[in-house]
Amino acid sequence: MQYVSVLAPPDNKLEGHIWLDGSKSISNRALIIKALCKGELPVTHLSNSDDTQILQHALQHLPPVIDVGAAGTTMRFLCAFLATQPGYWVLTGSERMKQRPIAPLTEALQQLGADISFLGQYGFPPLKIIGKPLAGGKVTMPANVSSQFISALLLIAPTLQNGLQIQLTTDVVSEPYLDMTLQLMHYFGIHYQKTAQTITIPPQAYQPKPLFVEADWSAASYYYAMAAFAGNARLLLSGLQENSLQGDSVLPQIMSTLGVQTHFTDEGILLTKLPVMLPRSFSYDFLHCPDIAQTLAVICAGLQIPAQFSGLQTLQIKETDRTAALQQELTKVNAVFTGQGNTWQLGFASGKPAQTTPLFETWHDHRMAMSFAPLSMKYANGVVIQHPDVVSKSYPLFWQHLQQLGFILNFNNE
């Protein structure tokens, strides 16, 4: 088992310049569009995450058995893509992937005539897919499990003979990710109509044009945490855009109340400390930006701010059950994370000393590792993170970038 001990930079200062990787969410959508486009479509500044590399390799080679590992977006996007391509495939993944539901997507594709069956438990990977051209038409599906199911259908919609009309039967979770998909499709020439519960896309062709992938706002959240904990902060993050396609670009508004100022520049954003009194409590609905919920929970724990988090219903079917993981790991810093339904409360235990050097398990989840690492700035002896290599799923350069900012890392194997 590998561990990394993380010590904060000298004097707890956060200063430097980081060029963030391309957005994984945008990269994966762009790769599917590129595969469906008949002309040359150059995409630059792609994410170098494991998820994106797995998808890129699969689309380039289309082997008969495709193992996506822990890449959820790749599983869902490939499921819809392969259903429209002549051929026979087995689509599988990690043990955790085999526990993540995919029935809402497969059932919607089957409504369109797709030939998809389950090789194990019904509703879960692995899948057997016999691809063929699909006529398209109308389909109904729930929108309260994962927006990726809907995005997977939207991406193939223009290539279907009759286009596609999706009737959503529930409220939408993570709606900014749907909007990202539609805006990216529009960039490549696709016209659509969207109402509260219906999305209609006529048959049409993607128009090839170059795309530069903007940097990843989810990755930026960890630097906001560091800035919130730092004594002084002046950090430039390159590649981020103010008018972003990403739902996590709400971070500047959220973090201004927690003492971090965002200055937009020609290069990206500059993070500095705000001389403000921290709030007595924090409350936010993360329904449309669930990927930054872990970071904000850790920030509130580190700043000793009681908090309420709502809209966390999708966290239980991510790389791990993220609410359970937060509940367990936050106890190590005397924080109590309790939930009822989709709303969770963060409070603090009294009369119990916190660990002098907290050791955090990552639960096979990249975001757990990166969310908890900034707490090293709150402990004189730093923190220890188990399985630090999980960060490669979305941000392979994370530890290298921390060293670049003056964090002291010591990797050990047991």
N, C-alpha and C positions, 0 to 999 in steps of 0.2 A: 504494500500500500504506500502511495506517495503522499507527502505532505509538503506544504510550503508555509514557512513562517514569514509574516509580513510586518515590517517595522516602518513607521511613518518617516517622511523626510526630516532632516534636521530642523528644529524650531517649529515643526508642524506647518511649514510653508508649502503652499501649492503653487508652483510657478513653472511655466514652460509652454511648449507648443506641441500639440498632438494632431496628426493628420488621421482622422477616423476613417475606418474602412467603409466601403459602400454598403448601403442598406441591404440586409438579407431579404427583406420582404419585397423590395422593388426588384432586386436582382433575380429572384426566383420567378416573379411574374414576367419579367422581361425575357428570360430564357424560354419560357413556354411560348410567348408571342413570337420570338425569333424562330422557334421550331415550326410554328404554324404559318409563318410568313413566306411567301414564294420568292421574294427578292432578298438581296443582301441587307442585313440589319446589324450594323456594328454596335456593340454594347461595350462601353469602357467603364472603368472603376467598379467592376463587379465585386461583390463581397468575396473574400477568400475564406469564408466559413466552411466548415465541413458540409453543412446542409446544401450550400450552393454548389460546391464541388461535386457532391454526389449527384445532384440533379443534372449538372452540366455533362458529367461523364455518362449518365444514363441516356440522355438525349442524343449524345454523339454516337453511342455504340448500340443502344437498344438491345442488350443481351436478353436471352429468353427468361432468365431469372434475375430480377433486380432486387437487391437488398438495400433498402434506404437507411438501415441502421435506426437512429433515433430521430430522423428528419421528418417531422410531421407534415410540414408544408409540401415537401417533396412527395410524400406518400399520396396526399390528396390531389395535388396537381397532376401527378403521373397517372393516377387512377382514371381521371377524366380524359386526359390526353390519349392514353393508350387505348381507351375504349373506342376512340375514333380512328385509330390507325390499323390497317390490316395486319394481322399477326396474332401470335399466341404468346402470352407472358404470365409469369408468376411474379407477383409483387409482394414482397415480404419486408420484415424489419426486425428490430431488436425485440427482446422479451417485453419491454415496456410498450413498444409500438403495437404489439399483439394484444395489449390491454386497452388501447385507445380506440374509441368507437369510430366507425366509418359508415355505418348503415344509412344515415340520412343522405349521404352522397351516392352510395351504390344504388339505393332504392330510386333516387331521382334519375340516375342514368338508366336504370332498368325501365323506368317509365318511357324513356326515349328509345328503347329497344336495345340497349347495351347488353352484351353477354358477359356477365360478371357473376362469379360464384365464390363461396367461402371455402377455404381448404381446412379450416379449423372451426372455432366457435363462430356461430352466426353473428354477423354484424361487426366482426373484427378481422384484421389481417391475420394470415396471408390471404391474398386474393388470386383467383385464376381469371384472367381477362382474355377473351377472344375478341380482338378489335375488328371493327368494320365501320364503313361510313354510316353515320346516323342522320336520319331525316330531320330531327329537331322537333319543334312544336312547343306545346305547353307542358309545364311540370309544376307540381306543388311540393314544397318541402319546408320543414321547420328551420328557423333562423336563430334558435336560442342555444345551440350546442357549439358550433364553430362557424365563424364567417368564412373560413377557408373552404368549406364545402360549397358555398355559393360562389366564391371567387373561382374555384376550379371549373364550375359550369360556365361562368361568364367568359372565361378565357377561351373556351372552345366554341362558344355560342355563334360568333360570326361565320365560322366555317361549316356550320350545319346547313343542310339544304334549305330548310324552312326557317332558319334562325331559331330564336329561343325566347319564350316568355316564362319567367319564373314568378310564381305566386307564393309569397312567403306567408306561412300560417301562424307565425308568432312574432313577437318583437325581436329586433336584430341585436345580437351582441357584437361588440367590436366593429361597429358600423364604419368608422374611418378606414378600416382595411378594405371594405367593399368599395368605398369611394376611391381609395387608392387604385384598386383594380380598374374601376371604370375610367378614372382620369388617365391612367396609363394607356388603356385601350384607346381612349379618345386621342391621345397624343399620336398614336399610330393609325389614325384615320377612322376609327370606329364610332358610329353614331348610335345612341341608345336613348331610351326613355325610362325614367325612374320615378315612381311614386312611393308612398309610404310602404306598400306591401307588394308592389309589382315592378319587375324590371323586364324591359322588352328590348331585344337586340335583333334587328333584321339580318338576313344573310348578306355578307359583304366581305371584302378582302382587307387584311391588314396592309397598311402602306409602309414600306421600309424607309426608315430614316435613322440617323445616328442617335444614340442615347448615352448620356453621361449619368451614372447612378449617383444620386446625392448620398451624403454620409448618413450614418445610422443614428437616429435620435435615441433609440433604446440604449445603445452603447454610451451615449452622452450622459445618461442618467447616473452612471457610476461616478463620473467626474463631478456632477452636481452634488452627490453625497460627499465626496472628498472636500469640495469647496465649503459645504455646510459645516464640516467638522474642523476645517483648517483654521489656524490662527490668522493667517493672511493668505489671500488667493488672488492670483492673476494668471489665468490659464486660457490660452487660445486653442480652440478646437476647430480645425479647418474642415471644410466640406459640408457644413450644415447650412440649411437654407431657411429663411424666415417663412416664406410661403411654401411650406413643405407638403408633400403628399402623405406624410406619416402622422398617425394619430398621436404618437408620443411627443410631437412637437409642442404639446401643451406645457412641457416642462418649464419654460421661462416664467409663465404665469403662476404655476404651482410654487416654484422655488423662490419667487420674489417674496412670498410670505414667510419663508423659512431662512431668509438672510442671504440669498444668493442673487446677485444682479447679473442679467444677461445683456451684453452689448452686441448687436449685430454689426459685423464688419464685412468688407468685400471678401475676406478670406473665410469667414465662418462666424463663430461667436467667441466673445471674450467674457469669461466668468470672473467676477470679483465679489468681495464680501460687502454686504449692505449693513450699515450701522443702524439696525432696527431691533426693537424689542421683539423677541420671539413670541408667537401666540401661546395662549394658555392651553389651547387644544387645536387639533387639526381634523378636518373631515373632507372626504372627497369620494366621488363616485367613479370607480375605475372601469365601468362597463365598456367604455370605448378605448381604453388604453391599459389593458390588464398586464402588459409586459413590464410596466414600471411600478406595479403595486409592491413588489418585493423590495425594491430600492427605497420607496417612500416609507415602508414599514420600518426598515433598518434606520433610515434617517431620523424618524420620530423616536425610535428607541434610543439612538445615540444622543439625541438632543433632549431626551427626557420629556417629550411632549405627548400627553395622552391623545389618542387618535381614534377615529372611526373610519373604516374602509368598507365601502359598499360596492356592489357590482363585481364581485369576485367569483361568480358562478363558473367561469371557464377555467379557473386555476386548478381545479381538481383533476382535469384531464390533460394537463400539460405533460412535460417530461417526467414530472412526478406530481403527486398531490401537493401543490405548492402551499396551500393553507396549512396542511399538516406539517410540512417541512418548516414553515415559519413558526408555527406554534412550538415545535420542539427546539429549534435553534435559538429563538429569542429568549428562552428561559435562561440561557447562558450569560445574558447581560441583564438579568433581573426583569425582563419584560414579560408580560402575560398577554397572550394573544388568544382571544376567545371569540367564537362565532355562533351566530344563530341565523340560519338561512344563508343568505348571500351577504350579510353584514357582519363585520368583525370589529371587535374593540381591542385597542392596545392600551394596557395599563402597566403598572409596575408593582412588583412584590416588595413588601417592606420587611426589614429585619433579616434579610438574607444577603450576605456579601456576594458581589459578582465575582466571577472567575478572574484571577489576575491576568491570565493569558488565555482567553477563550479559544476553544478548539471547535471549529464548525464543520459539520458533515455537509457535503454538497448534495446528497440525495440524487446523484447522477444528473444534476441539473446545472447547466452553465450559469443561469441567472442567480442561483443561490451562491455560487462561488464569488461572482463579481459584485453582488449586492452586499455581501458581508465583509469583503476585503477592506473597504474604506473604514470600517470600525477600528482598524489598526491605528488610526489617528486619535482615538479616544482612550487608548490603553498604552501606558508607558512601555510595557513589554510586548506590545503588538498583539497580533492574533495569529492563529494557525488554521489553515484551510486544508481539509482532506481532499484528495482526488483533484488537484488543481488543473489537470489536463482537460477537464470537462469544458473549459472555456472555448476550446477549439470548435465547438458546435456553432457558435455565432461570432466569436471574437478571438481568433488564435493569437493575436499580438497583445492581448490584454496585459499579461505579466511583463512582457518586454516594455510596454509603454509605461507601466508603473515604475520600472527601474529607471526609465528615461527621466521620470519626474523626481527621482531621488529616493524612492522607496527602496528599502533594503530587503531582499528576498533570499531565503535559504531553503533550497529544495532538498528533501530527505526521502529515502526509501526505507521501508521496513519489510 
